[in-house]
Amino acid sequence: MPVNLTSPAAADLLPVSGVLLGTAEANIKRPNRKDLLIIRLDDGATVAGVFTTNRFCAAPVTVAKDHLAAAKGIRALVVNTGNANAGTGEQGMAAALTTCTEVAKLMACSPEQVLPYSTGVIMEPLPVEKIVAGLPQAVANLTADNWHNAAHAIMTTDIVAKGASRQVVIGGQTVTVTGIAKGSGMIHPNMATMLGYIATDAAVPQALLQTMVKAAADASFNSITVDGDTSTNDALMLIASGKSGVAITEENCAELQAAINAVAIHLAQAIVRDGEGATKFMTITVEGARDVAEAKQIGYAVARSPLVKTAFFASDPNLGRILAAIGYAGVNDLDVTRLKLYLDDVLVAENGGRAASYQEADGARVMQQEDITVRVVLDRGVATGTVWTCDFSYDYVKINASYRS
């Protein structure tokens, strides 16, 4: 079961004026489940995004990036689960473009104004005929308060749907931010096997929106790992409808950026808490680094170590595994005699070895918790970086061994 995580109530996901969402059961992989989503945007909305850096990126990633670059004004996003349309060559590109064309017919716009997204099994042909057949159903139930159903429609191995909303007052007016995401396994930057869609009713120029979505991704989805695998299909999209009438500039964007970051961090942490087979949620914080990149480099070495992750699953304070991961992180001039390692409030290591005050019973006590913080103090600078991860359980192997069945 997910670690201290429940699906949001429908009423908690606030509508964003100028954004409508509709879902359908297209039977892409399994019957009787929502697996198709359309997000319709009012004319004048701006859209920005960040995508996977995997060189085997999926056809919909390529098409979405091309359509964004065309700058014709995005009017719709379409998402299918059950099939990633990745590793599918020219056939996959044709299928992604066909999907855009069919959505465009229903939205009365051009195909270049549609962004496609897919998630699911890699290297299988996209059943585009099922998607096309399901589109009218998704269009028929387009509503502003459909975020809850939309969150369910994009799930794959997720156990719970993921969504969050925030509101902030800017210039005396209320601005809403709502987002959904999916992801559970194959999670690691850059970015992670995830799809995320965040919308605000503020008016944000596209160039500034691109800066803001990159900042949100770095604070959230680029700070998580479940298993160290980076997917072919990742995308985080930020939509600004402008319907609130609040105009955002570089001078007044800080409050909106904070709200967007808060939604993104909530969604990213939810992905880790719902990591395939997860029983523990771990925060790895590295302090006193020379820069944030160094802090995250060490944090990720700890967070993706199978030996560290399995020790946490077993609640076994075999904490020398953490020291080993720090040591092979690639910081070649690291002075381990200055380093301190804490497990929550328990000092575990200092002066190059086990702390004199450390008792294994204290480590065992912390390891029993579902939420655990690992704190590494390097004493070589002022930068801090945080990474969120989960443990490896027996169920992770079971889930991924039977993923296609």
MONOR-V450636 format. One record per run of one state. SS is the DSSP state (2 for helix, 1 for strand, 0 for the rest). FROM is the first residue (numbers start at 0). LEN is the number of residues. Records with the same first field share a line. If there is no record, write none. Layout:
# MONOR-V450636
SS: FROM-LEN + FROM-LEN
This chain:
# MONOR-V450636
0: 0-9 + 12-6 + 24-11 + 41-4 + 51-7 + 70-5 + 80-2 + 83-5 + 107-3 + 119-1 + 121-6 + 140-2 + 143-3 + 153-8 + 170-2 + 182-5 + 188-6 + 200-2 + 204-1 + 219-1 + 225-9 + 240-6 + 248-5 + 273-7 + 289-2 + 303-2 + 313-6 + 327-8 + 338-1 + 343-2 + 350-2 + 354-5 + 367-3 + 377-5 + 390-3 + 401-4
2: 9-3 + 58-12 + 88-19 + 110-3 + 127-13 + 146-7 + 205-14 + 220-3 + 253-20 + 291-12 + 305-8 + 319-8 + 335-3 + 359-8 + 393-8
1: 18-6 + 35-6 + 45-6 + 75-5 + 82-1 + 113-6 + 120-1 + 142-1 + 161-9 + 172-10 + 187-1 + 194-6 + 202-2 + 223-2 + 234-6 + 246-2 + 280-9 + 339-4 + 345-5 + 352-2 + 370-7 + 382-8
